[in-house]
Amino acid sequence: MSGAAFLSYPLAGPSAGNVNYLGAARCRRRFERFYPDGFIDHTYLVAERAAKERAHLEWRNELGPAAFRKLLARGEYRQIADAAVRIEGRTQLLFSFERMALRDAVKTPAGARLFATELYALLWGGGSTQRRFQDWLLALDDLPRRQARVISWPLATVFGFIARPERHLFMKPRVTQRAAHAYGYDLGYEPRPSWDGYRALQTFGTIIRRDLDRRPGFKARDLIDIQSFIWVQGAAEYDC
């Protein structure tokens, strides 16, 4: 697995200060209701972490930076796209209609090439994180489509999360909004993906990690643990 979770988003500005710490404590207790031992709880490891961790390891084996570069150099854009879609399918993080829209978009050579080259740039390219993420959003918006556009928050964030969970966080909008509300964090959600929205999400992840870090059993290995914590707060399956 990856090293310790790393976030380059300082806890500063209005979003960082707008946290209800009673809400944060309630969120932690909610997680403990299902997984008393936190991120080392055996049931948690099986129910929430295992599939995402396996997908990351599979990605690292098939689409790590060196292998990805070789595929790009050979023009194997469709192979990259197919592998990305297949590996994500192990996690079921996307809705089926999102996955189908992406599959349709990368069926054409132009779509596969745009997806593969901009995904590599997002994950391993030079320049600022902001520029890479904004370019990735533009690429998703430009992908061929049959009906709805491919761009959405889950599609914009899922591959970074699987490939580099030490750095990228996944966003499921309704779940994340519910979690942020429970936590007392002003997510400032907008339906269309943007850099400002992604930065707010990453700041939320930083705050959660800071608040949990010193609690026994709650030291996050990476953002898989943070995303799972968010999921437990907002997913309907945990409403009981």
C-alpha positions in Angstrom: 0.0 0.0 0.0 0.9 3.6 -0.2 2.6 5.5 2.5 1.0 7.8 5.1 -1.8 10.0 3.9 -0.6 13.3 2.6 -2.7 16.4 2.0 -1.2 19.7 0.9 -4.1 21.7 2.0 -3.4 24.0 5.0 -6.1 24.3 7.7 -6.7 28.0 7.0 -9.5 30.2 5.8 -13.2 30.2 6.5 -13.9 26.6 5.6 -11.3 25.3 8.1 -12.8 27.3 11.0 -16.4 26.4 10.3 -16.4 23.1 12.2 -18.8 22.1 15.0 -16.6 20.0 17.3 -19.6 18.5 19.0 -20.6 17.3 15.5 -17.2 15.9 15.0 -17.5 13.9 18.2 -20.9 12.6 17.2 -19.6 11.5 13.9 -16.8 9.6 15.6 -19.3 7.9 17.9 -21.4 7.0 15.0 -18.5 5.3 13.3 -17.7 3.4 16.6 -21.2 2.2 16.8 -20.5 0.0 13.7 -16.8 -0.4 14.1 -15.8 -0.1 17.7 -12.1 -0.5 17.1 -12.0 2.3 14.5 -9.8 1.8 11.4 -8.3 -1.4 12.8 -11.6 -3.0 13.4 -11.7 -6.4 11.7 -15.3 -5.9 10.4 -14.4 -2.5 9.0 -11.4 -3.9 7.2 -13.6 -6.5 5.5 -16.7 -4.4 4.9 -15.2 -1.0 3.9 -11.5 -1.1 3.2 -10.7 -4.4 1.6 -12.3 -3.9 -1.9 -10.8 -0.3 -2.2 -7.4 -1.5 -1.1 -7.4 -4.4 -3.6 -8.4 -2.1 -6.4 -5.5 0.2 -5.5 -3.0 -2.7 -5.5 -4.4 -3.9 -8.8 -4.0 -0.4 -10.3 -0.5 -0.1 -9.0 0.4 -3.4 -10.7 -1.2 -2.6 -14.0 -1.2 1.1 -14.2 1.6 2.3 -12.0 3.6 5.2 -13.4 6.2 3.2 -15.3 3.7 0.8 -16.8 1.3 3.6 -17.6 4.1 5.5 -19.5 5.0 2.4 -21.5 1.3 1.9 -22.6 1.1 5.6 -23.6 4.3 5.4 -25.6 2.9 2.4 -27.5 -0.4 4.2 -28.1 -2.3 1.6 -26.1 -5.0 4.1 -25.0 -7.9 1.7 -25.2 -6.0 -0.8 -23.0 -5.5 1.9 -20.4 -9.1 3.0 -20.5 -10.4 -0.6 -20.3 -8.1 -1.4 -17.4 -9.2 1.7 -15.5 -12.9 0.9 -16.0 -12.4 -2.7 -15.0 -10.4 -1.9 -11.8 -13.0 0.6 -10.7 -15.7 -2.0 -11.2 -14.2 -4.0 -8.4 -15.1 -1.1 -6.0 -18.6 -0.3 -7.2 -17.8 3.4 -6.3 -19.5 4.6 -9.5 -23.2 4.2 -10.3 -23.8 1.9 -13.2 -25.0 4.7 -15.5 -21.7 6.6 -14.8 -19.6 3.6 -15.7 -21.7 3.0 -18.8 -21.3 6.6 -19.9 -17.5 6.3 -19.5 -17.3 3.0 -21.4 -19.2 4.6 -24.3 -16.9 7.6 -24.2 -13.7 5.6 -24.5 -14.9 3.3 -27.3 -13.7 5.7 -29.9 -9.9 6.1 -30.5 -10.1 9.8 -29.8 -12.0 9.3 -26.6 -9.6 6.6 -25.3 -6.6 8.8 -26.2 -8.0 11.9 -24.4 -9.0 9.9 -21.3 -5.6 8.1 -21.1 -3.3 11.0 -21.6 -5.2 13.4 -19.3 -5.5 10.7 -16.6 -1.8 10.2 -16.6 -1.3 14.0 -16.4 -3.7 14.1 -13.4 -1.9 11.3 -11.6 1.7 11.8 -12.5 2.1 15.0 -14.6 4.0 18.2 -13.8 2.6 21.5 -12.8 0.3 22.4 -9.9 -2.4 20.1 -8.6 -4.9 22.8 -9.4 -3.9 23.0 -13.1 -3.8 19.2 -13.4 -7.3 18.8 -11.9 -8.8 21.6 -14.0 -7.3 20.0 -17.1 -8.8 16.7 -16.1 -12.2 18.2 -15.8 -11.9 19.8 -19.2 -11.0 16.4 -20.7 -14.0 14.7 -19.1 -16.2 17.4 -20.4 -14.8 16.9 -23.9 -15.2 13.2 -24.0 -17.6 11.9 -26.7 -21.1 11.2 -25.3 -24.2 9.5 -26.5 -26.6 11.1 -24.0 -25.5 12.7 -20.7 -22.1 14.2 -20.3 -19.4 12.0 -18.6 -18.4 14.7 -16.1 -19.6 14.2 -12.6 -18.1 14.4 -9.1 -17.7 10.6 -8.8 -16.1 10.3 -12.2 -13.9 13.3 -11.6 -12.5 11.9 -8.4 -12.6 8.1 -8.5 -9.5 7.3 -10.5 -7.2 9.6 -8.5 -8.6 8.0 -5.4 -7.9 4.4 -6.6 -4.6 5.2 -8.1 -3.2 7.5 -5.4 -5.2 7.2 -2.2 -2.4 8.9 -0.2 -3.2 12.1 -2.1 -6.7 12.0 -3.7 -10.1 11.8 -2.1 -13.3 10.4 -3.7 -16.6 12.3 -3.6 -20.0 10.8 -3.7 -22.1 14.1 -3.5 -25.1 13.1 -1.4 -23.2 11.1 1.1 -20.4 13.7 1.4 -23.0 16.5 1.8 -24.7 14.6 4.6 -21.4 13.9 6.3 -20.2 17.5 6.1 -23.5 18.7 7.5 -23.3 16.2 10.4 -19.7 17.3 11.0 -20.5 21.0 10.9 -18.2 21.7 7.9 -19.2 24.1 5.2 -18.5 22.1 2.1 -20.0 24.8 -0.2 -21.2 22.1 -2.6 -21.9 22.9 -6.2 -23.2 20.1 -8.6 -20.6 20.8 -11.3 -17.1 19.6 -10.4 -14.6 22.4 -10.0 -11.2 23.0 -8.4 -12.7 25.1 -5.6 -15.1 22.3 -4.8 -12.3 19.7 -4.8 -10.1 21.9 -2.6 -13.0 22.1 -0.1 -13.4 18.4 -0.2 -9.6 17.9 0.5 -9.8 20.4 3.3 -12.6 18.4 4.8 -10.5 15.3 4.6 -7.6 17.1 6.3 -9.8 18.2 9.2 -11.2 14.8 9.7 -7.8 13.2 9.7 -6.5 15.9 12.2 -9.4 15.3 14.5 -9.1 11.5 14.5 -5.3 11.1 14.3 -4.7 10.9 18.1 -7.6 8.6 18.9 -6.7 5.0 19.5 -7.5 3.0 16.3 -8.2 6.1 14.2 -4.9 6.9 12.7 -5.7 6.9 9.0 -3.4 4.9 6.7 -4.5 6.9 3.7 -7.6 8.5 2.3 -9.3 5.2 1.9 -9.9 5.4 5.7 -11.0 9.0 5.5 -13.4 8.3 2.6 -14.8 5.3 4.5 -15.3 7.5 7.6 -17.3 10.0 5.4 -19.3 7.1 3.9 -20.4 5.8 7.3 -21.7 9.3 8.2 -23.7 9.8 5.0 -24.7 6.5 3.4 -28.2 5.2 3.8 -27.0 1.7 4.6 -25.7 3.1 8.0 -29.0 4.7 8.9 -30.3 2.7 11.8 
